[in-house]
Amino acid sequence: MRRSIAVIALALLLVFSFAPCLNAEPATVRVSVHVNDIQQVSLRTHSFYADMYIGFRWSDPTLRPAKTITWMNPTAVQR
């Protein structure tokens, strides 16, 4: 009996602790991309090299979009 009450209390605590997050509006992050150059386009391997700048603009101080961005198959080339 005590165990079931503890489980129910824990479940209620978790639900109410995350309640403010459920009603929050999504944050707006503006992303800009400036492409300088695209080279070595390969239709066979579905790849290319691009020289570009990526910028982020946001107002929420808790966000860190530059640290949480995910790159698909990145390759850094040094000249």
C-alpha beads as a LAMMPS data file, in Angstrom:
LAMMPS data file: protein, C-alpha beads

79 atoms
78 bonds

1 atom types
1 bond types

-500.0 500.0 xlo xhi
-500.0 500.0 ylo yhi
-500.0 500.0 zlo zhi

Masses

1 110.0

Atoms # bond

1 1 1 0.000 0.000 0.000
2 1 1 2.768 2.429 0.919
3 1 1 4.635 1.596 -2.260
4 1 1 1.629 2.349 -4.478
5 1 1 1.059 5.673 -2.690
6 1 1 4.730 6.558 -3.193
7 1 1 4.513 5.698 -6.903
8 1 1 1.371 7.810 -7.323
9 1 1 2.958 10.719 -5.440
10 1 1 6.066 10.505 -7.615
11 1 1 3.967 10.413 -10.794
12 1 1 1.983 13.479 -9.701
13 1 1 5.182 15.300 -8.790
14 1 1 6.629 14.613 -12.242
15 1 1 3.451 15.679 -14.037
16 1 1 3.166 18.958 -12.143
17 1 1 6.872 19.746 -12.382
18 1 1 6.736 19.562 -16.198
19 1 1 3.390 21.365 -16.511
20 1 1 4.912 24.839 -17.130
21 1 1 6.946 23.404 -20.016
22 1 1 3.864 21.974 -21.683
23 1 1 2.166 25.374 -21.984
24 1 1 5.284 27.233 -23.150
25 1 1 5.376 28.789 -26.588
26 1 1 8.106 27.548 -28.927
27 1 1 11.077 29.874 -29.224
28 1 1 11.845 31.547 -32.520
29 1 1 15.339 31.153 -33.929
30 1 1 16.141 32.816 -37.241
31 1 1 18.745 31.061 -39.348
32 1 1 20.609 32.694 -42.206
33 1 1 22.873 30.990 -44.735
34 1 1 25.259 32.782 -47.047
35 1 1 26.741 30.468 -49.682
36 1 1 30.075 31.699 -51.045
37 1 1 30.951 28.809 -53.319
38 1 1 29.856 25.272 -54.243
39 1 1 32.435 22.924 -55.752
40 1 1 32.966 19.293 -56.702
41 1 1 29.314 18.392 -57.179
42 1 1 29.055 14.623 -57.621
43 1 1 25.784 13.104 -58.775
44 1 1 27.252 9.634 -58.316
45 1 1 28.041 10.047 -54.593
46 1 1 25.398 12.706 -53.874
47 1 1 27.990 15.031 -52.388
48 1 1 29.470 18.480 -52.802
49 1 1 31.793 20.921 -51.070
50 1 1 30.370 24.254 -49.982
51 1 1 31.965 27.362 -48.532
52 1 1 29.288 29.105 -46.486
53 1 1 28.446 31.113 -43.404
54 1 1 25.585 30.177 -41.074
55 1 1 24.146 32.704 -38.628
56 1 1 21.594 32.420 -35.818
57 1 1 19.480 35.144 -34.220
58 1 1 17.308 34.590 -31.144
59 1 1 16.116 36.470 -28.057
60 1 1 15.803 33.677 -25.454
61 1 1 19.043 33.699 -23.383
62 1 1 18.655 30.022 -22.456
63 1 1 18.944 28.842 -26.057
64 1 1 22.255 27.739 -27.567
65 1 1 21.444 26.866 -31.210
66 1 1 25.068 26.980 -32.311
67 1 1 25.933 24.279 -29.759
68 1 1 22.957 22.028 -30.500
69 1 1 22.999 22.050 -34.310
70 1 1 23.350 18.639 -35.949
71 1 1 25.360 18.245 -39.146
72 1 1 24.632 15.339 -41.468
73 1 1 27.894 13.810 -42.794
74 1 1 30.145 16.843 -42.234
75 1 1 33.605 17.027 -43.741
76 1 1 36.052 19.799 -42.988
77 1 1 38.551 20.571 -45.716
78 1 1 41.600 22.697 -45.013
79 1 1 43.465 24.361 -47.862

Bonds

1 1 1 2
2 1 2 3
3 1 3 4
4 1 4 5
5 1 5 6
6 1 6 7
7 1 7 8
8 1 8 9
9 1 9 10
10 1 10 11
11 1 11 12
12 1 12 13
13 1 13 14
14 1 14 15
15 1 15 16
16 1 16 17
17 1 17 18
18 1 18 19
19 1 19 20
20 1 20 21
21 1 21 22
22 1 22 23
23 1 23 24
24 1 24 25
25 1 25 26
26 1 26 27
27 1 27 28
28 1 28 29
29 1 29 30
30 1 30 31
31 1 31 32
32 1 32 33
33 1 33 34
34 1 34 35
35 1 35 36
36 1 36 37
37 1 37 38
38 1 38 39
39 1 39 40
40 1 40 41
41 1 41 42
42 1 42 43
43 1 43 44
44 1 44 45
45 1 45 46
46 1 46 47
47 1 47 48
48 1 48 49
49 1 49 50
50 1 50 51
51 1 51 52
52 1 52 53
53 1 53 54
54 1 54 55
55 1 55 56
56 1 56 57
57 1 57 58
58 1 58 59
59 1 59 60
60 1 60 61
61 1 61 62
62 1 62 63
63 1 63 64
64 1 64 65
65 1 65 66
66 1 66 67
67 1 67 68
68 1 68 69
69 1 69 70
70 1 70 71
71 1 71 72
72 1 72 73
73 1 73 74
74 1 74 75
75 1 75 76
76 1 76 77
77 1 77 78
78 1 78 79
